[in-house]
Amino acid sequence: MATVRARKGKRGTTYYAEVCVRGQRHGATFDSRSAAHAWAEQAEHNLRQGLALPGATLPADMPIPEALRKYESAASTRVRPATQRMYAECVTRMMQYFGARTLRTLTSQDIAAYRDYRLQHVGPASVLHDLSFLRGLYKTARVEWGIDCANPCDNVRSPAPPKHRTPLLKPDELPRLLDACKSSTSKTLYPYVMLLLHTAMRPSEAATLTWEQVNMQTGILDLTVTKTEPRRVPLTPEMRTMLSDMQKTSTSKWVFLPDSYTFDGGVASYYFRSAFNTACKRAGVTITLYGLRHSAASYLIMGGVDIRTVAEIMGHKSISMTMRYTHFLDSHKLKAIQVLDNVIQQQKSPATVTSPGQDDKV
């Protein structure tokens, strides 16, 4: 928030501009009100973007703790609450590990040592998140903060990403799981699980679905807040009927959550975690909520839907993300490869040849 106050002194009237962003106040004095307003507007914009104040001297270097906090403050405005929490945890870890080092004195050897230290406690995916955060910090420091520093992360090898082998619901497991969800004490667990299976949505996308996003006339879900780009997801006839019946008796703005539910920076799908785990235990099934999305994607591919359409339904930015699901289709690949065997067998069979000089009878 920006304010401008006039101050009368012995040398005349001056104008003090002050901005407060995320609890930190910054101010400057000007001879005219217009200059004070212009500075305040630019200063508020810069602070929210993690840039230096207007007219400030660019630092030649910056301590790691200060740089981490500054980058977190700017980057957190562009991500969802769950990612904000991950950023905060990342900053705390790096401040403890790197201490009072500066951006220009941190070397690739230091970051490699941090990578190896983290790999002793967590998996490759967590380490990749940390390195990505650090790369973004150095890029911002060089491009937006004007600090002449090389990015030491460029010379650090990233750990191999984990293999994505999420279990797929087997044909005999699906009805058992749905029966267990239907008998759960959570009244919205069954339709929530059904939506995941019928749309391949992300668990948190489905959990935060509101009735305003459901168009019953067209049978389309308008997902405005997603992990990637906003998209529109079509409903199956069964899911469309189920949601229509639910809407008639619903008193909440949410489709599955109670109206009084508050996120408090948490993940919305966690609301169903306990009930879902209980249902899985009763059904004798080992799968996660995210595994339902994988299962739905695999069902689409096994049903003959092309990869491009599946990618659009799931909200993937690239086809390579969708291709991860094709590893479930070994049986379908075996059937497809049988086509080659049939063609080869036909080519090997001797063709019927007409004897030379023999004319067809008329």
N, C-alpha and C positions, 0 to 999 in steps of 0.2 A: 504494500500500500504506500502511495506517495502523498506527501503533504508539502505545501509551500506557505511559509509564514513571513510576514513583513516585520522587520526590526528597525526601529528608529534610534539613531545614535547621533553623536556629535558631528559625524561626517555625513549625515544624511540617512536616507532609508535604504536598507539592504534587504535581500530576500534569501531566506534560508530554506533550502530544499532538503527533504529527508525521505528516504525510502526504507521500508522494512520488509525484508524477504526472508521467510523461514526463521523468524525470530531475531535476525541480525539487522541492526540499524546502520545506515550510512547517510552522511549529509555533506552539503557543500553550500557556500554562500556566494550570492551573485548580486550584481548591481541592478538588474532588471527582473521583473516578474516573469517575463516570457523566457528569459534564459534559464531561470530556475525551473520552470515547468518543463522545458525541453530536456534539461539535464536529468530531472527526476524520471521522466518517461523513458529515456534511454538507459538510465541506470537500472531501473526496475527490469527492463527487458534483458539487459546484459547479465544481471545477477541470476535471473531465472534460467538463462541459457548457459550459465557457468563461465561467462566472459568477464573481463576486467571492467572496472568502472570507467565511464567516459573521462578521458584526460589522464587516467592513471598511468604511471610508468610501468611498462611491462617488466616482469621479473626475469632476471637472467637464469634463475634456477628456483626450485621450490622443494621444501621438505616433503618426503613421501606422505606423512600423515596429513598435512595440509592439502596436498594434491588429491589424495584419496577422498577426503571429505568433500572437497570442492567438486570433484567429478561425480561423486554419488549424488550430491545435491542437484546437479544439472541433469544427470541421466535418469534419475528416479521419476522425473516429471513426464517421461515418455514411455513408461512401462507400467504394467499392472501391479497390484499390491503384492502378489506372490513373488514377482521378480524384484520388487523393492526390498522385500525382506531378505532375499538372496544377496542383493547388493550390500545391504547393511552387514550381514554376516561375513561377506568377503572382505569388506573394509576392516572390520575388527581383526580378522585373522592376519591380514597383511600388515596392519599397523603393529601388531605384536611381533611378527616375524622380522620385518625389515627395520623396525625401530625408527631412528631419526635420520636415516639415509635420505639423500635427495634424488630427484629425477635424473640428474646428469651423472651421478656417481653410481647409480644402480647398473650392474653389468648383466650380460646374458648368463654368466656363470652363477650369479646370485639367484636369478629367476629359475635356472635349471635346478639349483639346489632346493629351491622352494617347491618346484614341481615334484622332485623325488621325495621330499618330505611329506607332501600331501598324499602321494600315491601309497605311502605306508599306512595311511589311515582311511582313505576313501577310494572309490573307483575312478576310472578314467573320465567318466562323464563329469564328475564334480571338478576335477582338475581342469578340464577343458573350459568349464564355465569361468574359473578363476583366471586362466590365461586370456580368455576373451575379454574379460573385464579390464585386465591390465593393458591389453593392446589398445582398447578404446580410450583408456586414460592417457596413454602416451600420444595417441593421434590427436586427441583434443588439446593436450598441452602444447603440441607443436603448431597445430593449425589455428586454434582459437585463442590460446593464451599467449602465443608469441614466444614460447620458450624454445630455444635452439637446442633440441635434444634428439638424439637418435632413439629409435624404438628397439630396446634390447631384446624384446620378444621375437623380433624377426629372425634371430639366430638361435632360437630355442625350439627343439623338436617337441611337437605335441604328442601326448600319448595316444595310442591307437584307440579309436572310439569303440565303445562296447558293441557286441553283436546284439542286434535286435531280434530276439527270439521269444516274443511273447506267446504264451500258450493260446491255442485256438480251441474254442468250444467244439467238442465232438458231437456228432448227431445224437447220441444217447444222453449226453450231458445237458443239452439245451432244455428239453422239457422238464428235467428234474430241477434245474436251476430256476426256471420260471415258476414252477409250482411252489418252491420254497420261498421265492420272493412274494408270491401272491398271498401266502399265509403269514407273512411277516407282520409284526406289530406296527411297522412303518407303513402307513396307508398309501404313501406315494412311491414306495420303493419299486413296486411292480411296474407301474407306467413309466417310471424313470428308466429302468433297465430296458423296457421295451423300446423306448425312444432311442436309446443308445444303439440297440441292435437294428432298428429300422432306419436309422439315419447316418450311422458312423460318425456321430458328433463326438467332440471331446467331452469328457465327463463334466468339466466345469462350465462349458458352454451350455450343456443341457440343464445343469443345476441352476444356473442363473437365468434361465429362460423366463420371460414375462409374457403375460397374455397379450400385451401390445405387439409382441413380435410374432404372434401366431395369426395368420390370415386364414380363417376357416373357409372362406369363399374360394380362394385359389389353392388352398392346401400347401402353402409355402411358409417356411420359417425365415424371418428376416434377422440374421445374426449380425448385429451392428458392432458388437465388441467381441473380437476374437483374438487368438494368438497371432494371426497373420492379417490378412485383409478381410474386410466385411464380405459376407457371401449370403446367398439365398439357398436354402435346403428344402427340397420337396418332401412331402409326407406321403407315406403309403396309405392306401384306403383304410386299413385297419387302425393305423395310428391316428389318422384324421378323425375317425369315429370315436376313438378312445378319448382324445383331447376334447372333442366337442361335448361328450358326456361329462367330463370333468369340469369343464368351464361352467356348466349349468349350476353346479353346487359350490363352486370355489368362492371364497371370500378374501383371497389374497391376490396381490398383484403378481406374485410369482406363480408359475405353473406347478412347481413341486415343493417349494419351500414355504414355511409359514410366513405370514405378513410381518411378524415381529422379528424375523431372523436378521441378525447383523453379522457381517463378515469379520470385522475387527482385524483386517489384514490377512485373514486365513484363506484357504482354498475352499470354494463353495461345495465341491464334491465330497469333502470330508464329512459333510452332514449325513451322508448315506453310508459312510465307510463301515461303521459298526454293524448296522443292519445288514449290509451286503455281505460282510464277512461271515455273519451268522448264517445267512441263507446259503452261502457256498459250503459251509461246514455241514449243514443239514443235507445238502444235495450231494455231498461227496465230490465237489468240483473245486479245482484249484485254478483260479483266474482272478484278475483284478478288474476294476471298473474300466481302466484303459484297455484291458484285454478285450472287452466287449466291442470297442471301436475297431480293434484289429480284426476281430471275428467278422464284424459287419463288412469291413473292406474286403476281406477274403471271400465272403459269400458273393459279393458283387462281381469280383473277378472270376470266381468259379461259375457264376451264372452267365458269363460271356460279355459283361460290360467292359468296354474298352478302357484302357488305363487313363486316358485323358479325362474321360467323364468321371471316373472314380476320384481322380485328383481334384477336380473341381468340386465334387460333393464334399470331400474331406477338407478342403481348404488348404491343400498343399501348394507351395510356391513352385515346386519343380517336380517333374515326373520321377526323378530319382528317389524322392521320399516315398512315393506310392509303390515303387518297384520293390520295396522291402517286403511287401506283403505277398509277393509271388512265390516266396519260398515255401508257402503252405500248399502249393499246388502240384506237388510231385506226381500224384495219381493222375491229374489232368494232363501233365506233361507226357506221362507214359502213354496215355491214350492218343495224344496228338502225334507223338513220334511214330505210332503205329502206322500212320499214313505213309511215312517213308517206306516202311517195310512192305506195304501193299503195292506201292508204285514199283519198287525194285523187283518184287516177285512177278509183276506183270511184264516188266521189261525182260526178265530172264526166260519167260515162257516163249516157246517157239511160235512164230506167227504163221498163220495159214497162207500158203503161197499157191497161186494158180499155175498150173503146168503150162509151159510155153506152147503156143500154137493152139491151145484149146479154146475154142470160141464158146461163148455162152449160147445156149440153145434159145431160139426165139419161139 
